[in-house]
Amino acid sequence: MSETVTPRPARRGLGFFTRLLDEAAPGERYRLAAEQIRTAERFGFDSAWVAQHHFSASEGGLPAPLVFLSFVAAQTSAIRLGTGIVTLPLEDPVRVAEDAAVLDLLSGGRLELGVGSGGTASSFAAFGKRSEDRGSIFADHLAVLRDAFAGLPLGAGSVEPGAEAAAAFAAARENRLYPAAPQLGGKLWQATFSVAGGSRAAAAGDGLMLSRTQPRPPGSPRASLDDIQRPIVDAYYDALPAGVAPRIMASRTLFVADDRAEALRIAEPNLRRAAAAFRAGGQHIEGDSLEDLIAGLDTHIGTVDDVIESLAADRSLDRVSDVVFQVHSVDPPHELVLRSIELIATQVAPALGIGTVSNESAALTRTGAHA
């Protein structure tokens, strides 16, 4: 293998991610999630992220992430607040730009805007869209979002400049995002499962969002998440324009407890439920023992020592800018989520150099080949 020079973020931020799946009614879920984010801020986490899911209480409990983050912004003061993700094909991109601009202003510039093409095919019909068109719609909507943040006219190109429409055309040329939010153009993140997606995000100068789990490639049912995502990270670095700082957010399932047996007891029924849902969606998960499910769902679970050991084996985490932990698909009770947040911040993250300034702060770190 040839030796290569790989850009590496000088510091890895520590993040918390929730899909708002606590066993409670919607309003209570939102209250508990806000408390979890406040706790994360108190223990020094750098960022908090929420996802968007429509029409399902069991997949994700939040259809309106920007509304929820406005609620959280009023209760916090320092933690960055991110969407991971907004399902952009299902949204009016001008509306997203306006809401994001207002939220970023109200939160003191703490918004990070993650977008993606969406994962739940059945949601598209309710918005008058077809799932198979998601890729092209996503590209169109992302272009509008970029124009909005760049302060360019919005919608002028969609109005025919005929005689009867001349006035409308002239008016459209003056429609620009208010309040202006040029800073958000540099805080866009793209979620992807693919090497090509990693290249696209980098070429645009966007951040890259890596999933907590993803399907195994055909013929490699026991490949690790690290095996699958390292080529995506490689592609991102290869396509990143010179002078652009790498932004890679790696989400990982992590449940830390004081007692390993107790952690596994809590996890098993929830992991079995999650595995059944993935399999019903067509994803192959090898084996059915608890150990199989932990591996197949890319879960780090146990005591502080247990999870430090398993996370240290994930080499993708060495080259990301943000390591973001979530407890799904384990979904422990709220009080144990709070305890897990504390253990992550006080013991796990420091042991792994996450959330602290690395001694290897040079922007370039000499490593072996990407593999």
N, C-alpha and C positions, 0 to 999 in steps of 0.2 A: 504494500500500500504506500502511496506517496504521501508525503507530509503536506498538510495544507494549513493555511492560516484562517481560522474561523472567528468572525466577529462574535463577541459575547457581551451581553449586558453586564455593566459593572456591578449592578445590584439587582437582586431578585426581590420584587415586592411580594408581600404576603396578603392573600385575599381570602374572602369568605363568600361562598355562593349558596343561595337557597332557591329551591323551586317551590317554596311555600306549600309543603305537603304535610304539615302537622295534622294529626288526627283531631280536627276541629272544624267548626263552621267557618265560612269564608272570612268573616270579620275577625274572628279569633285568630285564624291563620295569619292575617296581616299584622295583628298586634304582636303575636309571638315572633314573627319574622323581624319586625322592627326592633323588638327587644334583643334578638340575636345579633342584629347589625350594630346596635348601640353597644352591646357587650364586646363585639369584635373591635369596634373603635376604641373602647376603653382599654383593651389589651394590646393596642398598638397595630392592629391590622391596617394595611394601606388601602385596601379596596373592598367593596361589597358588590355583589352582582346578583341580578335576578333575571329569570328567563320569562319568555312569553309563551303561553299555551292557551289555546281556545277550546272551550266546550267540554273540558274534561277535568273533573276534580282529582282524578288519580294520576294523571300524567304531569300536570303542573297547575298550580292554583292561581295563576295570575294572567289575565288577558291584557292588562293595561300597565305595563312596567313603568312607563314614564309618570303616570299618575301616582303609583305606589312610591316611586323614588322621590317625588315631590313631598310626600308625606314623611318619608325618612329624612330628607334633607333638612326639614324643619326641626328634627330631633337630634341632629348630629352637626358637627362643625368641621371635621378634618378628613374623615374617610372619603375616598373617591367612590362614586356611585356609578355602577355600570349596568348596561343591558347585555345580557348574554343568552339570548339575542332578542332583537325586534325582528319579527318575521316580515321582512320588507315587501315581498310580493303581495301581501294581504293588506298593506297600508297605503294610504295616499302619501307619497313622499314629501309633498309640500307641507302637509299636516304634521308629519314626523319632524321635519326641519323646524317648524314653528314651535312645536311643543318642546323639542330638545333645546332650542335657543332660549326659551323662557326658563326651563329648568336649570340650564347651565348658569344663567344669570342669577337666579334665586339661590342656587347652592354655592355661590362663590366660585364658579368655575370647576366644580368637582365631577361633572358628568363625563363618562366614557360611553361612547355610542357603538355598541356591537350590533351588527346586522347579519342576517343570513337568509337563505332561500326557503327555509322552513322544512319541517320534517313530517308533519301529520297530513297525509294526503286528503283525508276526509274533511279537513277544515276548509279547503279551498272553495267548495261549492257554495258555502254560505256567503262567501264574498263575491260570488259570480265569477270565479276564476277556475281554471283547470290546473290540477297539480302538474301535469306534464308540461305546462308552459312556465313553470316556476323559474327556470334558469333565465329565459329571455326577459321575463317581467322584472326579475331581480336586477338584471343589468340595467334595464331602462330606469327603474326607480332609483338605483344607486347613482346613476348619472344626474338625475334631477337633484338628489340630495347634495351631490358635490357642487352643482351649479348654485344651489341655494346658499351653501356655506361660503362659496367664493364670491357671493354678491352679484351674480349674473342675473339677467332678466329671466323670469320664470314663465314658461308657457307661450312665449311669443312665437316660437316655431310651430306651434300647433294651430295657429289661427291663420286662415287663408287671407292674404292681403288683397282681396278683391275690393271693388269699389264700395259695395254695401258693407264690407267688414273693415274698411280702412280705419274707422274710429276705434273699433275693438282692438285691431292690430296695434295701433299706436299706444293704446292704453296698456296692452299686455307688455309692451317693451319697457314699461316703467315699473312693473311688478317685481320687486326684489324683497328678499327676506327681511322682515323686521320682527324683533330686534336683530340687527346684524350679528352673525356668529362665526367670523372667519376662523376662530380658534377651534371650532368643532371639526373643520376639515382635517385637522391633524390629530383628531381623537376618534377617528373611525376605526373599527375593527371588523374583520370578516371571519365568520366561522366556516370551517370546511373540513371534510373528511379526506380530501384528495391532495395528491402532489400538485396537480394543475391548479387547484384552488390556492395552495400555498404560494405558488408562483404569481398568481394574479394579485393576491393581496399585497405581496411585496412590491411588485411592479408599480402598483398604485400608491405605494408609500403608506399603506394601511397596516394596522396591527393584525396579527393572526391569532385566532382563537382555536385551541385544540380541545376536543371533547374529552369527557371523563371516561368514556368507553366508546368503542365503535366496532362494527362487524369485522370478523376475521376474513382475510382473503381466502378464496377457494383453495383447498389443498393445505391450508395452514391453520387448522382449527385451534391449535394451542399456541399460536404466536402471541407474544406479549404486546401490550399497548405500546410499549417503548419501541418494539420492532416495527410496528405499523406507523408510528408517528415520526420516527427519526427521519425517514425520507421526506416527509412534508416539511420538517424543520430545515433540512438541507436545501430543499427547493426554495424555501423562503429566503434563506441567506444568499443563495446563488443569484436570485432575481432582485435583491434589494438594491435600489440605486445608491451610488456613492454618496456619502454624507448623510444618509437617512438612518436614524437610530433604530435598531431592531426593537419591535414590540411584539412579543409572543406571550400569550396567556395560556398556560396549561392548567386545565381543570382536572382534579383528581378526587376520587371518592376516598374519604378518610374519616374513620370513627375511632377516636382514642378514648380509652376508658381506664379506670384504675384497676380493673380486674379483667383478664383476658377471657376467662370462662363466661363471665357475665356479658361481655361484649358479644361473644359468639352466640350466646343464647338469645340475645335481643335481635341479632342480625339474621339468624337463620330463616324465620318465617318471612321476613321482608325480602330477603334475597331470593327465596323461592318464588314469592309473588312477582318480583321484578323479572326473574328469569322466564317465568311463564308468559308475562306480557311481551317480552322481547321475542320469545319463540312464536307466539301467536302472530307477531308482525313479520315472521319469516326469517328472523336472525337465528343462526345456529350457535348454540352454546354446548360445548363438549362436556359430557358427563353430568352426574346429578348429585354427587356428594357435596357436602358443604364446602370442602376444599376446591372442588371443581367450580362451584358457583362463585366463590371468592375470586378465583383466577379468571373465570369467564366474564365476570362483571367488573374486573379491574378494581378490586376493592382492597384498600389498606385498612386493616382492622386489628385491634388488640391494645396492648399497653404501649406506653411511650417507646420502650425498647423495640417492641415488635414492629411498630410502624416506621421508626427511624431506619431499621434494617431493610424493610421492603421498599421504602421510598428511595433509599440510597442506591438501589439497583436500577432505578429508572434514569437512564442516562440522558433522556430528552430534557429532563428538568435542569440539567447543567447549563443549557443554552437558551433558557427562556427569561423574559423580563418579569413575569408575574406567575407565581404558583398559587393557584386558587383552590381551596379545599371545600368540598361539600359532603354532606352525609348521605346523599342518595346513592344507591338504593337501600341503604341500611335503615334510614328513617327512624332513629331512636327517639324516645320521648324528649320533650323540650328541655327539661332540666339537664338531661345528659348531653344534649347539643351544647348547652352553655358550658358544661364541664369540659367537653371536648374542645371547644374554642379556647378555653383557658389553658388546657394542656398543650394544644398546638402552639399557642403564642409563647408560653413560658418555657417549654422543654423541647418540643419537636422541631419547630422552626429554627431556634438558635443552634441546635445540634447539626442542622443541615445547611446553615448559612443562608437561610431564607429570611428576608425582612431585615437583614443586617448588611452593612457595607462590607463587601468582600475585600480581602487583601489583594485579590487578583483584580484590581480595579482598572488595569489597563484595558483599553477598548478591544485590544486584540489578544487572544490567548492562543499560544501555539499548541496544537493538539495533533493527534494522529488523523487518519482519514475520517470522513464523516461516519462511516459505518462503525 
